[in-house]
Amino acid sequence: MDDRLKSHAKSFDKLDWERMPEGKAVHSYAETVVAETSTLHNVLKRYLSPMNVEMIMDGVFASYIARLTDGYTKIETTSPKVKETMLADASYITEKLSQLQEVRKMDHGLIEALQAREVSSEAAPEKETEPKQSKDDVLFDVSEEKKEDNSEVKKENV
């Protein structure tokens, strides 16, 4: 399954992340991942104990979260629409695989990783400004020293 997921992740740079394929709610790789994983689950259920199936599927889910998160982070375009389509795919995969019988639900780590991802604004980037410092942040204030020097000079002249 890991090899299959690698091949899906390699195709990410060829996908149009700005929009979904016509007439579909998710990209085809998401549907394929769910179908292949469901097939694996059904075969495992037929030959292994429920405890073994659950252990194997936990490992598969963890691998999916790691691989897909890595694949998503390699996509450089982070417009709001791209994030929306990635979230739709991740939500679909998580929801469908969580419906598999006799295994724990898939962790929402994939969705959480995408939600935490920064989105670039479509406007021109703003110039970075230096943060304003409060008086507490200043280690040494020359202006205060000058004031003290001036007051001493005035006292001497009097």
C-alpha positions in Angstrom: 0.0 0.0 0.0 2.9 2.3 0.7 4.1 1.9 -2.9 0.7 2.7 -4.2 0.5 5.8 -2.1 3.9 6.9 -3.3 2.7 6.7 -6.9 -0.4 8.8 -6.0 1.7 11.4 -4.3 4.0 11.7 -7.3 1.0 12.7 -9.4 0.2 15.6 -7.1 2.3 18.1 -9.2 0.2 17.2 -12.3 -3.2 17.9 -10.6 -5.0 21.1 -11.0 -5.4 22.0 -7.3 -7.4 25.2 -8.1 -10.5 23.2 -9.0 -11.9 19.7 -8.8 -12.4 17.5 -11.9 -15.7 18.2 -13.6 -18.6 16.5 -12.0 -16.6 15.2 -9.0 -16.3 16.3 -5.4 -12.7 15.0 -5.0 -9.7 14.2 -7.2 -9.5 10.7 -8.6 -6.5 9.7 -6.5 -8.6 10.2 -3.3 -11.2 7.8 -4.7 -8.6 5.3 -5.7 -6.9 5.4 -2.3 -10.2 4.7 -0.6 -11.1 1.9 -3.1 -7.7 0.2 -2.8 -7.7 0.4 1.0 -11.2 -1.0 1.2 -10.2 -3.9 -0.9 -7.1 -4.5 1.3 -9.4 -4.3 4.4 -11.9 -6.9 2.9 -9.1 -9.3 2.0 -7.5 -9.0 5.5 -10.9 -9.6 7.2 -11.3 -12.8 5.3 -8.0 -14.3 6.4 -7.0 -12.7 9.7 -8.4 -12.2 13.2 -10.1 -8.8 13.9 -7.2 -7.8 16.2 -4.6 -8.4 13.4 -6.7 -6.6 10.9 -7.0 -3.6 13.2 -3.2 -3.5 13.8 -2.5 -3.6 10.1 -5.1 -1.0 9.3 -3.7 1.3 12.0 -0.3 1.1 10.4 -1.8 1.8 7.0 -3.7 4.8 8.3 -0.6 6.2 10.0 1.3 5.7 6.8 -1.4 7.5 4.8 -1.3 10.5 7.1 2.4 10.8 7.0 2.8 10.3 3.2 -0.2 12.5 2.2 0.8 15.3 4.6 4.3 15.2 3.1 2.8 15.2 -0.4 0.5 18.1 0.4 3.3 20.2 1.9 5.3 19.9 -1.3 2.6 21.7 -3.2 3.9 25.2 -3.3 0.7 27.0 -4.3 -1.2 27.7 -1.2 -4.1 29.9 -2.3 -7.4 29.5 -0.4 -8.8 27.5 -3.3 -5.9 25.0 -3.3 -6.2 24.5 0.5 -10.0 24.0 0.0 -9.5 21.3 -2.6 -6.8 19.5 -0.5 -9.1 19.6 2.5 -11.9 18.2 0.5 -9.7 15.3 -0.6 -8.3 14.7 2.9 -11.8 14.8 4.4 -13.1 12.3 1.9 -10.3 9.9 2.6 -10.6 10.3 6.3 -14.4 9.9 6.3 -14.5 6.9 4.0 -11.7 5.0 5.7 -13.2 5.7 9.1 -16.4 3.8 7.9 -14.5 0.5 7.5 -15.9 -2.1 9.9 -14.0 -3.6 12.8 -11.2 -1.1 12.8 -10.5 2.1 14.6 -11.5 5.3 12.8 -8.8 7.0 10.9 -7.1 9.8 12.9 -7.9 13.4 11.7 -4.2 14.2 11.6 -4.3 14.7 7.8 -7.1 17.2 8.0 -5.5 19.0 11.0 -2.2 19.3 9.1 -4.0 20.9 6.2 -6.0 23.2 8.4 -2.8 24.4 10.0 -1.2 25.2 6.7 -0.7 28.9 5.9 -2.5 30.4 3.0 -1.0 33.1 0.9 -3.1 36.1 0.2 -3.9 36.8 -3.4 -2.9 40.5 -2.9 0.6 41.7 -3.2 2.7 40.8 -0.2 3.0 43.5 2.3 6.4 44.9 3.3 7.7 43.6 6.5 7.8 46.3 9.1 10.0 46.3 12.1 8.0 45.6 15.2 7.4 48.5 17.5 9.3 48.2 20.7 7.8 49.0 24.0 9.9 50.6 26.7 10.2 47.3 28.4 11.8 45.7 25.4 14.6 48.3 25.1 17.7 47.3 26.9 19.5 50.7 26.5 17.7 53.9 25.6 20.1 56.6 24.4 17.4 59.3 24.5 17.0 58.8 28.3 20.7 59.1 28.8 20.8 62.4 26.8 18.0 63.8 28.9 19.9 63.0 32.1 23.1 64.6 30.6 21.2 67.7 29.7 19.7 68.1 33.1 23.1 67.7 34.7 24.5 70.4 32.4 21.7 72.8 33.4 22.3 72.2 37.1 26.0 73.0 36.7 25.3 76.2 34.9 23.0 77.5 37.7 
